[in-house]
Each structure stands twice: as C-alpha cells, then as structure tokens.
Amino acid sequence: MEIKQQKKVGVIGAGAWGTAIAHSLAIKNNEVEIWALEEDVVSSINKNHTNDRYLKDFTLSNNLTASSDINKVAANKEFLIFASPSLYLASTIRKISDVASIKDGSTCIGVLTKGFVPSNNGPRLILEEMESVLPECYAKNLVYIAGPSHAEEVAMGKITGLIAASENPKNTIAFRELLRGKNLLVYSSFDVIGVQICAATKNVIAVAFGCLDATAQTSDLFGDNTESLLLAAGLNEIQALGVAMGATHAETFTSISGVGDLDVTCRSKYGRNRRFGQEIITKNILKNFSSIDDLIERIDEIGYLPEGAVACKHVHEIVEKHNLKLPISTGLYRLLNREIEPEDLLDEFLGDDK
C-alpha cells in the first residue's frame, strides 16, 4: 500500500467552511494550521479541539492547530487555502504579501471564497482580485474550489463532491489529490470563470428561494412545484451571467458546481442565504436597513453572513453593464434596496403568468 506523504497546509479563515476543510485535511494525517482573527476561536481549537463560534458540536482533529498570527500560518506551507469572506479577502491577502514562500511562488494556493470583490471598474471575480494582489507568479496558477458542500456535512464525513478549477492543470491535480478522500470526491475543471460565477450567484438565488419558502408556508399558491420553477429559472440566470462574463464550458452549469451547488444552497437547512430569505418574510429583517448599501455596511448586525446579499449588489451592476434580463436577481436587488416590499418580489418574478 502506498503511504501518502504528509503535507503542510495553511488555511486562512476559520469560519465554518474553512474549519471543515481544515479538519478534513487534518484527519488524513496532514499537518494543518488555520488562521483565525478571533482569539476565542484560536483558544477553542487549540485547547478543546472545537470551533464553538462557527462550527459547534464537532470535535476537530488533533492534527489541526490554530493561530492568530496570519504570517505564521502562511509561511513555509506546501498548500495554502483561502476561506476568508469576499468582503475581507483583499485586505487579508495583503497581510501575507511579504511571506517568503508566497513571494517566491513556492506555495500552491487554493481558494474557497465565494462572491465578487468591488473595484473602480465594477465587480471582480475572486481570482481576478487575488491575482492583482499576489505576486505575478500566481497569475493563472490559482485553484478555485467549489461545489455543493455545506460545512456541517463535510465535518460529519458525509460524502461530498467538489470542483477544483484552474488554468494550470498541474495545480488542479495537486489540489485534487490533496483534498480527495473516502468521503470527499474532487473533480477537475478548466472553466475557472464559470465555476466562480456559479459559486457566487447561487447565493443570490438562495435568498430569493428562502423568501418563497417562507411565503409558501402560509400561501395556497406556492408549493414544491413553484420552488422547482424558481430553482430552474435561477439556474438560467446563473448561466446567462456566466456566459456574459466569459464562462467557457456549458456543462459547468449542469455539473455539481452549477445545479448541484444551487440545489443544496437553496434547499439545505444549513444554508445561511436561504435562512436570510426566510427571515425577510418571517422576521421583517430588512426593516432596520434603509438600502442595500446600508445593509452591507451593517451586515454584522444580522448575526450571520448572508453572502448572497452582498453578491446581489454586484450581480445588479453586472446585469446593467451587460444589459441582461434577470428577473429574480433584479427583483431581489430591488427588495434589498427597499424599492419594493417582500410580497412584491414573487409577483415581479411570476409576472402576468401567476
């Protein structure tokens, strides 16, 4: 039997997803170190082998350690995985710009972050932003990792599929071999743009899905059929956006990175974006915010991070730039921007056919 060599891996970001991936790598006997901004998270992981703030009720591998020193976590690693929220990604990368193994390109970098990054020229894809901050040697060499993968189920060892996308086949294979195991299946893709679009935009559709799901509880008009209608229409919007931005493979949208990730994000009880959509209806959670900009600026007040709310603003900018007709995404933008009421969202989507 071939014995795999232990790898030194750093994970930047100890949220639920970053912690789950770090744990899955650590139980394979890799030496894994994770960076957390919060000292209580560092203490919880190192002393109790738990992440009580972001991934409760899971015992983490003894091979996983944590540190609040981001340069220490990034230094001298064979693999480095970014799991920071899109809102903070650029500032996080700049903190490690002087790490020697990053400057010389010897560390292979993968990315779990979903969403878009704002810029003076409009929203940027995650890898585009990272390439603008990292040393030039990382251009076209980063690996984007996505798929239907709620952190809680990955931590429980539920069988999960991921896509590793890169323009560098060697790096794609390297991350595929690093990540995959008995319960984690990893597939390769060269459609870096398409996979990123799927990962970012499915969160927008999931917020709208949550609104429908909550509304259906007290309505005679909406049911499982309606939810499937919304999911299929949402997939069409994701594909239209992806094509407009340069996606290269149609099958990306019918694979686990497209329909697979969209389905689990919309339907899973673990989905923060679905929950946010539900609470727009059940708790009138938008009443405290005057606009989508106000919501994004004060998003910490929600108590969890619905990435779809942030992505919705960026999708709206892309829609206007490319003159696209995406009624779900546009309707959700108008709802979050307080231009329409929650009950109007589904009316706008269904139009005269309701």
C-alpha angles and dihedrals in degrees: 000000000000113000113215116228115247112253129212107231132180123198119198109207127035100210119127096281096042091049093048093051091045090052093048089053094045095053087058087064096258118143102246129183122184129199120223127180092208118076092209089060091050091049093046093052096044099042105030103019090235137105100219094176102052110011109029127190097021125115110220128215120271087231089068118087130174136216138179089213103095094189091055092051092048097045123101096354124146089210131025122189123196116212100160118133113263091246091065102028101104095047090047093052092051090059091066099039092110096050106121097223089052095046092053095042095236093130117080109224128210128182132214097171116121128205138038133297120225120236138167088264096049133272117343128206116247097252092045090056093046093050089054091057104034124073115284092253089075094061108123090356102090120105121223115207122197144137142120097318122139108191095230093058093044088052090050091052096248112163107265136177126216137183120223109199127188142139087231109075092195093057092045090055091045092056092041090056092044096051106035123094142140092302101026119069117192127193131188129240136176093197095097094163095047094049091049092049091051092049094049102039099044087071090060092052090046092059090054089045090054090053090052093045092054093043091051090062091071102025132088091203103060129063144131091309091056092048091053089048090054093045093051093046089048091054089053089054092050091051093047090052092046094051091049090053097046109271109170107200126054090201090065088078095049093045130083090276090059120027092011096056092040093053096050093043092052099041108031121103087222095061114118092193093052088048091051091052091049092050091051084066103031100037103023085233093174094063092092094055127073099200143351089269090054090048093051093045092052099030092128087073089070089071094231134042116259099190090189091070091057093042091050092068091050093046089053090054091050091047091055094044093052096034093236127168107225108154098183095049093041093047092050090049090054090048094050089045089055093242093123136023123250093255089057095058096076092040089057092049096046094039119175093342095074 
